Amino acid sequence: MGALRFVVAPDEGKSIWLEGIGVDFKVWGEETGNQFSIVEHPIEPGRLVPPHVHSREDE
């Protein structure tokens, strides 16, 4: 069996948002014989880590 190749454009795939965290489904398991899938997770700024500073580091 030859290698699988995928080209997925940035605007392709199914996207959903779950309270500030996105899920972009790019490659489905069914497309790879259930070997793997690929998703991207766009996250709103400040969603996981609140704004903060490091007082002991040069930022």
Secondary structure, DSSP 8 states (H G I E B T S, - for coil): ---------TT-SEEEEETTEEEEEEE-GGGGTTS--EEE--B-TTSSS-S---TTS--
